[in-house]
Amino acid sequence: MNVQIIGTAKCRDTKKCRLWFDERGMSYHFVDLAKRPLSPGELDSIAAANGWEAMLEKKGKVWKARQLEWKDYDAREELLENPLLLKTPVVREKGRAVIGYCPDEWAKMTGK
């Protein structure tokens, strides 16, 4: 199993996600968005499973600072320019991607 957890080290939900996998003894690769933004291909892969709008963290500081609720925007372009707009955690495995804190979905995805 090749699980990838995408988030930031400071994000509370990402910390809980990593703990969930650690408690079950499951290995994963952690991608810290604060250190490495996602490639266009990685973003496209997540969007194919969930849609662009579902990927945006509309309650976060970056969303508010950019005042996107009042603008026309391209979600893909915004996520490429501002990786911290991505709603986290994102758990990826075998072409599937789950956005947000969803332990039930992770259990289905991993069979644990």
KOLLUMLUM-364792 format. One record per residue: residue number from 0; x, y, z of N, C-alpha, C, CB in turn; chain; residue in three letters. Coordinates in Angstrom, 3 decimals. Last residue first. Glycine has a CB too. Example, Ala and Ser with C-alpha at 12.3 -4.5 7.8 and 13.67 -1.06 7.14 Angstrom:
// residues 2
+-----+----------+----------+----------+----------+----------+----------+----------+----------+----------+----------+----------+----------+----+-----+
:   i :       nx :       ny :       nz :      cax :      cay :      caz :       cx :       cy :       cz :      cbx :      cby :      cbz : ch :  aa :
+-----+----------+----------+----------+----------+----------+----------+----------+----------+----------+----------+----------+----------+----+-----+
:   1 :   12.850 :   -2.250 :    7.080 :   13.670 :   -1.060 :    7.140 :   12.900 :    0.030 :    7.870 :   14.084 :   -0.598 :    5.725 :  A : ser :
:   0 :   13.190 :   -5.690 :    7.800 :   12.300 :   -4.500 :    7.800 :   13.200 :   -3.300 :    7.800 :   11.308 :   -4.473 :    9.046 :  A : ala :
+-----+----------+----------+----------+----------+----------+----------+----------+----------+----------+----------+----------+----------+----+-----+
This chain:
// residues 112
+-----+----------+----------+----------+----------+----------+----------+----------+----------+----------+----------+----------+----------+----+-----+
:   i :       nx :       ny :       nz :      cax :      cay :      caz :       cx :       cy :       cz :      cbx :      cby :      cbz : ch :  aa :
+-----+----------+----------+----------+----------+----------+----------+----------+----------+----------+----------+----------+----------+----+-----+
: 111 :   -8.676 :   -0.957 :    6.519 :   -8.331 :   -1.080 :    7.956 :   -9.407 :   -0.505 :    8.838 :   -7.009 :   -0.381 :    8.256 :  A : lys :
: 110 :   -8.806 :   -0.495 :    3.810 :   -9.243 :   -1.799 :    4.300 :   -8.917 :   -2.022 :    5.769 :   -8.614 :   -2.887 :    3.480 :  A : gly :
: 109 :   -8.272 :    1.949 :    2.727 :   -7.133 :    1.116 :    3.106 :   -7.516 :   -0.280 :    3.569 :   -6.362 :    1.789 :    4.183 :  A : thr :
: 108 :  -10.782 :    3.036 :    2.145 :   -9.708 :    3.121 :    1.165 :   -8.606 :    2.102 :    1.456 :   -9.126 :    4.534 :    1.143 :  A : met :
: 107 :  -12.184 :    2.682 :    4.527 :  -12.648 :    2.026 :    3.294 :  -11.521 :    1.953 :    2.269 :  -13.860 :    2.778 :    2.697 :  A : lys :
: 106 :  -10.621 :    4.339 :    6.160 :  -10.750 :    2.915 :    6.486 :  -11.218 :    2.134 :    5.262 :  -11.735 :    2.710 :    7.663 :  A : ala :
: 105 :  -11.041 :    6.796 :    4.973 :   -9.683 :    6.236 :    4.969 :   -9.733 :    4.744 :    5.239 :   -8.792 :    6.938 :    6.017 :  A : trp :
: 104 :  -13.757 :    7.127 :    5.549 :  -13.333 :    6.992 :    4.152 :  -11.929 :    6.410 :    4.054 :  -13.385 :    8.348 :    3.444 :  A : glu :
: 103 :  -13.612 :    7.400 :    8.322 :  -14.401 :    6.306 :    7.733 :  -14.004 :    6.057 :    6.285 :  -15.903 :    6.620 :    7.814 :  A : asp :
: 102 :  -12.049 :    9.750 :    8.680 :  -11.525 :    8.437 :    9.051 :  -12.302 :    7.266 :    8.446 :  -11.524 :    8.307 :   10.540 :  A : pro :
: 101 :  -11.608 :   12.502 :    7.342 :  -12.653 :   11.513 :    7.055 :  -12.174 :   10.102 :    7.392 :  -13.076 :   11.588 :    5.574 :  A : cys :
: 100 :  -10.804 :   15.651 :    6.967 :  -10.686 :   14.649 :    8.024 :  -11.858 :   13.680 :    7.915 :  -10.646 :   15.318 :    9.435 :  A : tyr :
:  99 :  -10.021 :   16.233 :    3.432 :  -10.549 :   16.558 :    4.751 :  -10.385 :   15.411 :    5.733 :  -12.006 :   16.935 :    4.648 :  A : gly :
:  98 :  -10.465 :   14.144 :    0.662 :  -10.128 :   15.484 :    1.138 :  -10.796 :   15.726 :    2.486 :  -10.560 :   16.564 :    0.110 :  A : ile :
:  97 :   -9.055 :   11.394 :   -0.832 :  -10.059 :   11.819 :    0.136 :   -9.589 :   13.146 :    0.716 :  -10.279 :   10.739 :    1.266 :  A : val :
:  96 :   -8.542 :    9.801 :   -3.886 :   -8.137 :   10.902 :   -3.015 :   -9.315 :   11.284 :   -2.129 :   -7.645 :   12.127 :   -3.844 :  A : ala :
:  95 :   -7.136 :    7.177 :   -5.876 :   -8.231 :    7.739 :   -5.092 :   -7.684 :    8.861 :   -4.228 :   -8.921 :    6.650 :   -4.219 :  A : arg :
:  94 :   -4.845 :    6.173 :   -7.024 :   -5.722 :    6.989 :   -7.852 :   -6.927 :    7.557 :   -7.129 :   -6.187 :    6.195 :   -8.994 :  A : gly :
:  93 :   -3.655 :    4.782 :   -4.751 :   -4.109 :    4.113 :   -5.975 :   -5.135 :    4.923 :   -6.764 :   -4.697 :    2.771 :   -5.630 :  A : lys :
:  92 :   -4.303 :    7.300 :   -2.499 :   -3.850 :    5.916 :   -2.611 :   -4.479 :    5.313 :   -3.857 :   -4.218 :    5.086 :   -1.335 :  A : glu :
:  91 :   -4.160 :   10.176 :   -0.416 :   -4.177 :    9.577 :   -1.758 :   -3.662 :    8.150 :   -1.696 :   -3.327 :   10.411 :   -2.748 :  A : arg :
:  90 :   -5.684 :   12.525 :    1.514 :   -5.107 :   11.184 :    1.573 :   -5.284 :   10.553 :    0.201 :   -5.776 :   10.309 :    2.699 :  A : val :
:  89 :   -5.246 :   15.713 :    2.621 :   -5.643 :   14.944 :    1.443 :   -4.922 :   13.603 :    1.563 :   -5.283 :   15.698 :    0.075 :  A : val :
:  88 :   -6.470 :   17.456 :    5.550 :   -5.501 :   16.654 :    4.811 :   -6.114 :   16.079 :    3.536 :   -4.968 :   15.527 :    5.691 :  A : pro :
:  87 :   -7.050 :   20.483 :    3.641 :   -6.228 :   19.370 :    4.097 :   -6.866 :   18.682 :    5.292 :   -4.823 :   19.852 :    4.453 :  A : thr :
:  86 :   -7.582 :   22.342 :    0.766 :   -8.201 :   21.809 :    1.975 :   -7.439 :   20.558 :    2.377 :   -9.720 :   21.500 :    1.757 :  A : lys :
:  85 :   -5.308 :   24.661 :   -0.475 :   -5.798 :   23.285 :   -0.551 :   -6.365 :   22.862 :    0.793 :   -4.675 :   22.324 :   -0.986 :  A : leu :
:  84 :   -4.083 :   27.035 :   -0.132 :   -5.532 :   27.081 :   -0.333 :   -6.144 :   25.677 :   -0.364 :   -5.859 :   27.820 :   -1.632 :  A : leu :
:  83 :   -1.397 :   26.661 :   -0.154 :   -2.046 :   26.583 :    1.149 :   -3.556 :   26.804 :    1.072 :   -1.435 :   27.595 :    2.083 :  A : leu :
:  82 :   -0.562 :   27.155 :   -2.769 :   -0.779 :   25.768 :   -2.342 :   -1.502 :   25.643 :   -1.002 :    0.541 :   25.057 :   -2.254 :  A : pro :
:  81 :   -1.190 :   29.372 :   -4.902 :   -1.287 :   29.403 :   -3.442 :   -1.577 :   28.002 :   -2.911 :   -2.386 :   30.394 :   -2.985 :  A : asn :
:  80 :   -0.926 :   28.747 :   -7.603 :   -0.265 :   29.946 :   -7.080 :   -0.170 :   29.934 :   -5.556 :   -1.010 :   31.191 :   -7.536 :  A : glu :
:  79 :   -2.462 :   26.421 :   -7.783 :   -1.068 :   26.396 :   -8.238 :   -0.284 :   27.581 :   -7.671 :   -1.006 :   26.410 :   -9.775 :  A : leu :
:  78 :   -4.904 :   27.354 :   -6.843 :   -4.200 :   26.319 :   -6.088 :   -2.738 :   26.198 :   -6.512 :   -4.899 :   24.980 :   -6.263 :  A : leu :
:  77 :   -5.546 :   29.201 :   -8.875 :   -5.375 :   29.665 :   -7.494 :   -4.599 :   28.647 :   -6.668 :   -6.740 :   29.936 :   -6.845 :  A : glu :
:  76 :   -5.786 :   27.480 :  -11.075 :   -4.746 :   28.512 :  -11.058 :   -4.485 :   29.014 :   -9.638 :   -5.146 :   29.685 :  -11.963 :  A : glu :
:  75 :   -8.021 :   25.966 :  -10.233 :   -6.739 :   25.318 :  -10.528 :   -5.591 :   26.331 :  -10.450 :   -6.775 :   24.658 :  -11.927 :  A : arg :
:  74 :  -10.069 :   27.886 :   -9.991 :   -9.609 :   27.141 :   -8.815 :   -8.239 :   26.508 :   -9.052 :  -10.627 :   26.056 :   -8.444 :  A : ala :
:  73 :  -10.186 :   31.010 :  -11.132 :   -9.973 :   29.668 :  -11.651 :   -9.348 :   28.872 :  -10.508 :   -9.054 :   29.667 :  -12.954 :  A : asp :
:  72 :  -12.685 :   33.419 :  -10.175 :  -11.355 :   32.820 :  -10.101 :  -11.365 :   31.453 :  -10.765 :  -10.884 :   32.705 :   -8.636 :  A : tyr :
:  71 :  -14.202 :   36.424 :   -9.396 :  -14.217 :   35.278 :  -10.303 :  -12.800 :   34.722 :  -10.294 :  -14.692 :   35.676 :  -11.773 :  A : asp :
:  70 :  -14.607 :   37.388 :   -5.921 :  -13.963 :   37.445 :   -7.236 :  -14.332 :   36.240 :   -8.088 :  -12.446 :   37.527 :   -7.081 :  A : lys :
:  69 :  -15.348 :   37.180 :   -3.323 :  -15.866 :   38.329 :   -4.059 :  -15.340 :   38.407 :   -5.492 :  -15.519 :   39.596 :   -3.327 :  A : trp :
:  68 :  -14.009 :   35.096 :   -2.250 :  -15.469 :   35.004 :   -2.247 :  -16.109 :   36.124 :   -3.049 :  -15.993 :   35.030 :   -0.824 :  A : glu :
:  67 :  -11.330 :   35.822 :   -2.218 :  -11.836 :   35.090 :   -3.382 :  -13.356 :   34.957 :   -3.403 :  -11.220 :   33.721 :   -3.422 :  A : leu :
:  66 :   -9.490 :   37.304 :   -0.712 :  -10.857 :   37.790 :   -0.918 :  -11.521 :   37.119 :   -2.122 :  -10.853 :   39.309 :   -1.108 :  A : gln :
:  65 :   -7.041 :   36.557 :    0.175 :   -7.176 :   36.748 :   -1.275 :   -8.556 :   37.281 :   -1.648 :   -6.914 :   35.432 :   -2.009 :  A : arg :
:  64 :   -7.606 :   36.258 :    2.881 :   -6.639 :   37.276 :    2.461 :   -6.763 :   37.582 :    0.971 :   -5.215 :   36.818 :    2.782 :  A : ala :
:  63 :   -9.373 :   34.070 :    2.810 :   -9.835 :   35.380 :    3.278 :   -8.906 :   36.497 :    2.815 :   -9.943 :   35.392 :    4.803 :  A : lys :
:  62 :   -7.652 :   32.072 :    1.846 :   -8.907 :   32.375 :    1.152 :   -9.374 :   33.783 :    1.525 :  -10.003 :   31.325 :    1.504 :  A : trp :
:  61 :   -5.709 :   32.083 :    3.877 :   -5.323 :   32.439 :    2.503 :   -6.562 :   32.831 :    1.700 :   -4.583 :   31.257 :    1.812 :  A : val :
:  60 :   -7.109 :   31.233 :    6.181 :   -6.512 :   32.570 :    6.120 :   -6.206 :   33.001 :    4.692 :   -5.240 :   32.611 :    6.946 :  A : lys :
:  59 :  -10.115 :   29.258 :    5.442 :   -8.745 :   29.529 :    5.863 :   -8.292 :   30.962 :    5.659 :   -7.828 :   28.635 :    5.141 :  A : gly :
:  58 :  -12.433 :   28.397 :    4.433 :  -12.495 :   28.973 :    5.778 :  -11.124 :   29.427 :    6.265 :  -13.080 :   27.963 :    6.755 :  A : lys :
:  57 :  -12.120 :   27.114 :    2.067 :  -12.792 :   28.411 :    2.027 :  -12.951 :   29.053 :    3.398 :  -14.139 :   28.259 :    1.393 :  A : lys :
:  56 :   -9.950 :   25.373 :    0.495 :  -10.223 :   25.631 :    1.912 :  -10.797 :   27.037 :    2.018 :   -8.924 :   25.474 :    2.798 :  A : glu :
:  55 :  -10.796 :   23.495 :   -2.363 :  -10.473 :   24.806 :   -1.796 :  -10.874 :   24.909 :   -0.330 :  -11.158 :   25.905 :   -2.592 :  A : leu :
:  54 :  -11.720 :   21.135 :   -3.396 :  -10.324 :   21.187 :   -2.961 :   -9.968 :   22.485 :   -2.238 :   -9.417 :   21.011 :   -4.150 :  A : met :
:  53 :  -14.204 :   21.461 :   -4.409 :  -14.085 :   20.686 :   -3.163 :  -12.680 :   20.771 :   -2.582 :  -14.452 :   19.219 :   -3.409 :  A : ala :
:  52 :  -13.642 :   22.698 :   -6.849 :  -14.205 :   23.499 :   -5.754 :  -14.089 :   22.787 :   -4.415 :  -15.667 :   23.826 :   -6.035 :  A : glu :
:  51 :  -12.668 :   20.547 :   -8.478 :  -11.818 :   21.667 :   -8.068 :  -12.361 :   22.422 :   -6.867 :  -11.646 :   22.619 :   -9.213 :  A : trp :
:  50 :  -13.190 :   17.062 :   -7.771 :  -13.634 :   18.343 :   -8.314 :  -12.826 :   19.487 :   -7.719 :  -15.127 :   18.553 :   -8.045 :  A : gly :
:  49 :  -12.328 :   14.472 :   -7.020 :  -13.164 :   15.265 :   -6.114 :  -13.760 :   16.539 :   -6.696 :  -12.375 :   15.625 :   -4.938 :  A : asn :
:  48 :  -10.752 :   13.157 :   -8.873 :  -11.494 :   12.345 :   -7.911 :  -12.521 :   13.151 :   -7.121 :  -10.535 :   11.682 :   -6.958 :  A : ala :
:  47 :   -9.605 :   15.205 :  -10.279 :  -10.348 :   14.188 :  -11.031 :  -11.208 :   13.347 :  -10.097 :   -9.383 :   13.283 :  -11.817 :  A : ala :
:  46 :   -8.187 :   16.535 :   -8.281 :   -9.402 :   17.144 :   -8.822 :  -10.243 :   16.132 :   -9.586 :   -9.048 :   18.312 :   -9.732 :  A : ala :
:  45 :   -6.008 :   14.833 :   -7.992 :   -6.925 :   15.018 :   -6.863 :   -8.250 :   15.583 :   -7.358 :   -6.304 :   15.954 :   -5.796 :  A : ile :
:  44 :   -4.869 :   15.167 :  -10.551 :   -5.252 :   13.839 :  -10.076 :   -6.252 :   13.933 :   -8.921 :   -4.008 :   13.052 :   -9.636 :  A : ser :
:  43 :   -4.242 :   17.883 :  -10.579 :   -5.222 :   17.360 :  -11.533 :   -5.745 :   15.997 :  -11.093 :   -4.605 :   17.257 :  -12.933 :  A : asp :
:  42 :   -2.228 :   17.939 :   -8.613 :   -3.489 :   18.651 :   -8.396 :   -4.583 :   18.121 :   -9.316 :   -3.298 :   20.157 :   -8.619 :  A : leu :
:  41 :   -0.276 :   16.432 :   -9.959 :   -0.811 :   15.963 :   -8.674 :   -2.147 :   16.637 :   -8.372 :    0.194 :   16.238 :   -7.532 :  A : glu :
:  40 :    0.198 :   18.086 :  -12.195 :   -0.323 :   16.732 :  -12.370 :   -0.924 :   16.166 :  -11.092 :    0.772 :   15.820 :  -12.857 :  A : gly :
:  39 :    1.293 :   20.409 :  -11.023 :    0.013 :   20.477 :  -11.727 :   -0.618 :   19.094 :  -11.907 :    0.201 :   21.138 :  -13.087 :  A : pro :
:  38 :    2.558 :   19.447 :   -7.747 :    2.735 :   19.696 :   -9.180 :    1.360 :   19.834 :   -9.827 :    3.557 :   18.548 :   -9.859 :  A : ser :
:  37 :    2.328 :   21.104 :   -4.584 :    2.002 :   20.004 :   -5.485 :    2.235 :   20.418 :   -6.933 :    0.545 :   19.553 :   -5.286 :  A : leu :
:  36 :    5.126 :   22.525 :   -2.782 :    3.798 :   22.582 :   -3.394 :    3.580 :   21.387 :   -4.318 :    3.617 :   23.899 :   -4.174 :  A : pro :
:  35 :    6.822 :   21.930 :    0.071 :    6.802 :   21.512 :   -1.332 :    5.379 :   21.588 :   -1.881 :    7.365 :   20.075 :   -1.484 :  A : arg :
:  34 :    6.479 :   23.208 :    2.535 :    7.832 :   22.983 :    2.033 :    7.868 :   22.630 :    0.552 :    8.490 :   21.890 :    2.822 :  A : lys :
:  33 :    3.827 :   23.370 :    2.991 :    4.617 :   24.552 :    3.333 :    6.039 :   24.437 :    2.790 :    4.648 :   24.753 :    4.853 :  A : ala :
:  32 :    2.908 :   20.836 :    2.447 :    2.678 :   21.885 :    1.448 :    3.469 :   23.156 :    1.740 :    1.202 :   22.215 :    1.377 :  A : leu :
:  31 :    4.501 :   17.954 :    2.961 :    4.219 :   19.201 :    3.661 :    4.117 :   20.325 :    2.626 :    5.324 :   19.513 :    4.728 :  A : asp :
:  30 :    3.563 :   14.750 :    2.622 :    3.969 :   15.892 :    1.801 :    3.528 :   17.155 :    2.528 :    3.350 :   15.819 :    0.349 :  A : val :
:  29 :    4.440 :   11.586 :    3.820 :    3.850 :   12.880 :    4.139 :    4.435 :   13.964 :    3.245 :    4.075 :   13.227 :    5.617 :  A : phe :
:  28 :    3.558 :    8.339 :    3.146 :    4.515 :    9.386 :    2.771 :    3.816 :   10.719 :    3.024 :    4.990 :    9.249 :    1.251 :  A : his :
:  27 :    3.053 :    5.653 :    5.477 :    2.581 :    6.663 :    4.533 :    3.725 :    7.608 :    4.221 :    1.357 :    7.440 :    5.098 :  A : tyr :
:  26 :    2.083 :    2.606 :    7.094 :    3.093 :    3.539 :    6.599 :    2.463 :    4.489 :    5.584 :    4.284 :    2.777 :    5.964 :  A : ser :
:  25 :    0.214 :    1.844 :    9.952 :    0.234 :    1.951 :    8.495 :    1.277 :    2.976 :    8.065 :   -1.163 :    2.338 :    7.953 :  A : met :
:  24 :   -0.540 :    1.392 :   12.563 :    0.721 :    0.834 :   12.079 :    0.866 :    0.874 :   10.569 :    0.855 :   -0.573 :   12.544 :  A : gly :
:  23 :   -2.619 :    2.696 :   13.576 :   -2.931 :    1.441 :   12.891 :   -1.684 :    0.788 :   12.295 :   -3.957 :    1.688 :   11.795 :  A : arg :
:  22 :   -1.492 :    5.014 :   14.504 :   -2.125 :    4.109 :   15.471 :   -2.443 :    2.747 :   14.867 :   -3.399 :    4.734 :   16.011 :  A : glu :
:  21 :   -0.756 :    6.249 :   12.066 :    0.273 :    5.749 :   12.983 :   -0.310 :    4.728 :   13.961 :    0.912 :    6.915 :   13.757 :  A : asp :
:  20 :   -3.263 :    7.032 :   11.057 :   -2.463 :    6.043 :   10.327 :   -1.390 :    5.433 :   11.227 :   -1.811 :    6.688 :    9.092 :  A : phe :
:  19 :   -3.969 :    8.865 :   13.094 :   -4.875 :    7.765 :   12.732 :   -4.092 :    6.658 :   12.019 :   -6.037 :    8.280 :   11.824 :  A : trp :
:  18 :   -1.866 :   10.706 :   12.935 :   -2.013 :    9.889 :   14.137 :   -2.890 :    8.671 :   13.852 :   -2.612 :   10.721 :   15.287 :  A : leu :
:  17 :   -2.482 :   11.894 :   10.489 :   -1.226 :   11.147 :   10.629 :   -1.279 :   10.227 :   11.848 :   -0.027 :   12.117 :   10.745 :  A : arg :
:  16 :   -4.919 :   13.111 :   11.247 :   -4.857 :   12.132 :   10.164 :   -3.607 :   11.270 :   10.295 :   -4.880 :   12.835 :    8.795 :  A : cys :
:  15 :   -4.116 :   14.941 :   13.155 :   -5.025 :   13.857 :   13.544 :   -5.017 :   12.741 :   12.505 :   -6.455 :   14.392 :   13.730 :  A : lys :
:  14 :   -2.550 :   16.613 :   11.512 :   -1.933 :   15.913 :   12.644 :   -2.795 :   14.730 :   13.076 :   -1.721 :   16.880 :   13.831 :  A : lys :
:  13 :   -4.568 :   17.565 :    9.845 :   -3.490 :   16.756 :    9.268 :   -2.771 :   15.984 :   10.369 :   -2.488 :   17.647 :    8.490 :  A : thr :
:  12 :   -6.056 :   19.049 :   11.663 :   -6.664 :   17.874 :   11.031 :   -5.619 :   16.975 :   10.384 :   -7.687 :   18.308 :    9.988 :  A : asp :
:  11 :   -4.137 :   21.075 :   12.325 :   -4.677 :   20.168 :   13.340 :   -5.273 :   18.907 :   12.721 :   -5.733 :   20.883 :   14.169 :  A : arg :
:  10 :   -1.210 :   21.961 :   10.647 :   -2.656 :   21.760 :   10.522 :   -3.150 :   20.710 :   11.524 :   -3.017 :   21.334 :    9.083 :  A : cys :
:   9 :    1.566 :   22.031 :   10.642 :    0.847 :   22.798 :   11.666 :   -0.661 :   22.542 :   11.682 :    1.095 :   24.266 :   11.458 :  A : lys :
:   8 :    2.411 :   20.614 :    8.449 :    2.765 :   20.101 :    9.769 :    1.993 :   20.807 :   10.882 :    4.258 :   20.252 :   10.002 :  A : ala :
:   7 :   -0.130 :   20.260 :    5.980 :    0.954 :   21.029 :    6.583 :    1.187 :   20.498 :    7.990 :    0.627 :   22.559 :    6.604 :  A : thr :
:   6 :   -0.614 :   17.780 :    3.421 :   -1.104 :   18.784 :    4.357 :    0.035 :   19.671 :    4.805 :   -1.776 :   18.125 :    5.566 :  A : gly :
:   5 :   -1.200 :   14.546 :    2.334 :   -0.805 :   15.894 :    1.927 :   -1.427 :   16.881 :    2.905 :   -1.246 :   16.204 :    0.452 :  A : ile :
:   4 :   -0.111 :   11.316 :    2.390 :   -0.881 :   12.301 :    3.142 :   -0.317 :   13.672 :    2.797 :   -0.824 :   12.026 :    4.696 :  A : ile :
:   3 :   -0.315 :    8.406 :    0.544 :    0.309 :    9.723 :    0.605 :   -0.637 :   10.640 :    1.373 :    0.617 :   10.288 :   -0.835 :  A : gln :
:   2 :    0.326 :    4.949 :    0.558 :   -0.537 :    6.052 :    0.962 :    0.280 :    7.334 :    1.038 :   -1.216 :    5.755 :    2.321 :  A : val :
:   1 :    0.573 :    2.179 :   -0.853 :    1.374 :    3.389 :   -0.990 :    0.485 :    4.598 :   -0.714 :    2.020 :    3.481 :   -2.409 :  A : asn :
:   0 :    0.848 :   -1.169 :    0.000 :    0.000 :    0.000 :    0.000 :    0.898 :    1.237 :    0.000 :   -0.967 :   -0.005 :    1.222 :  A : met :
+-----+----------+----------+----------+----------+----------+----------+----------+----------+----------+----------+----------+----------+----+-----+
